[in-house]
Amino acid sequence: MVSRRTNPEIVLGLLLASLFWIGVLAWQSSNFSPGKQSDECYEAAKTAGIKTDDCKGFWGRTTSDPTAAFTLGIFIFNIVLGLSTVALWQVTRRSTDVAERAFSDLERPYVYIFGAKGLERESERMDPYDFLKYSVANYGKTPASLESVCLKISLGKTPEVPVPVSQWHSLMALPILTPNERRDDTEVVPESIPTSQYADENIPPEDSFTVPDLEDGIEFFFWVRIKYHGPFSAAHETSACWKWDRDSSRLILYVDKKYNYTH
C-alpha cells in the first residue's frame, strides 16, 4: 500500500507548493495598481532619467522578458503535468480496485445451504426421535474455511437466533469445504417440540410422515447461518431459513432477505 501512494503524494506536494507560490506572486502583483500609481511611476522615472521597467506590473515584466515568459511557461506546464498525474493515478487506482474486486468475486468460495424438506422419524431405536435433513456445499472456485456454524430449530412467530454448534459437529470437525464439495447432514428436532405421524388409507404405516403439532399463530422454523473465508477473500456469510408449510406438510424457504442471503 505504501508503494502505491508514494509517487502521487510527492506530485501532490509539488502541486500544493506551486499553488502557494502562484498565490504569492499574484499577491505581489496585486499590490501594484496599473492606474494612477503606474502613471506617476513612469513620470518620476522619466524625470530622473532612469529605466521604467520597475514601473511594470508582474505580468507586464513577465510578458516583456523572454526568459521570464519561458520560466512562467515551464511553471504552468509543471502544474498541468502535476494535475494530469494525480488524475491519472486516481483513475489507475480505481481500475486496480475494480480488477482486484472482480478477481476476488471470481475466485472466492461460495457456500450454500439447501435441501431441507420435511421431518423424518428414527423409529428403529428404543428412544425414537425426529430429525430433518439439509445440505451444505461450496460451489465456488476455491476452498472455503468455515469459521462458525450456527443453527436452530424453534417454534414461534419469528425464527429464534441460531446458536453455535459444538466442535464435534460434522461441519466443524472438518471445516474446509473444497470446490464442488457437498455434505449432507441431519439435525435432531428438540424433544420439546411435539410431533405426530400421519398416514391415510392409501399410505402404508411404514411410509407415514411426520409433522409438528402447531398451535394457531405459531410456526416451525429451521435456521442455519455459516461464516467462512477463502484463500484470497474474507468475511463471507451465508444464511438459509425454512418455515413449515401446513398445506404441503413440508419445509419451505422463509421469504425474508434478513434470513436468506449469501455475502
HELIX and SHEET records of a PDB file:
HELIX    1   1 VAL A    2  SER A   30  1                                  29    
HELIX    2   2 LYS A   36  ALA A   48  1                                  13    
HELIX    3   3 ASP A   53  CYS A   55  5                                   3    
HELIX    4   4 PHE A   58  SER A   64  1                                   7    
HELIX    5   5 PRO A   66  GLU A  107  1                                  42    
HELIX    6   6 SER A  170  ALA A  173  1                                   4    
HELIX    7   7 PRO A  205  ASP A  207  5                                   3    
SHEET    1   A 3 VAL A 111  PHE A 114  0                                        
SHEET    2   A 3 TYR A 129  ASN A 138 -1                                        
SHEET    3   A 3 LEU A 119  GLU A 122 -1                                        
SHEET    1   B 3 VAL A 111  PHE A 114  0                                        
SHEET    2   B 3 TYR A 129  ASN A 138 -1                                        
SHEET    3   B 3 ARG A 182  VAL A 188 -1                                        
SHEET    1   C 3 VAL A 163  PRO A 164  0                                        
SHEET    2   C 3 ALA A 144  GLY A 156 -1                                        
SHEET    3   C 3 ILE A 176  LEU A 177 -1                                        
SHEET    1   D 5 VAL A 163  PRO A 164  0                                        
SHEET    2   D 5 ALA A 144  GLY A 156 -1                                        
SHEET    3   D 5 GLU A 219  HIS A 229 -1                                        
SHEET    4   D 5 HIS A 236  ASP A 245 -1                                        
SHEET    5   D 5 ARG A 250  LEU A 253 -1                                        
SHEET    1   E 5 VAL A 163  PRO A 164  0                                        
SHEET    2   E 5 ALA A 144  GLY A 156 -1                                        
SHEET    3   E 5 GLU A 219  HIS A 229 -1                                        
SHEET    4   E 5 HIS A 236  ASP A 245 -1                                        
SHEET    5   E 5 TYR A 261  THR A 262 -1                                        
SHEET    1   F 2 THR A 195  TYR A 198  0                                        
SHEET    2   F 2 PHE A 209  PRO A 212 -1                                        
END                                                                             
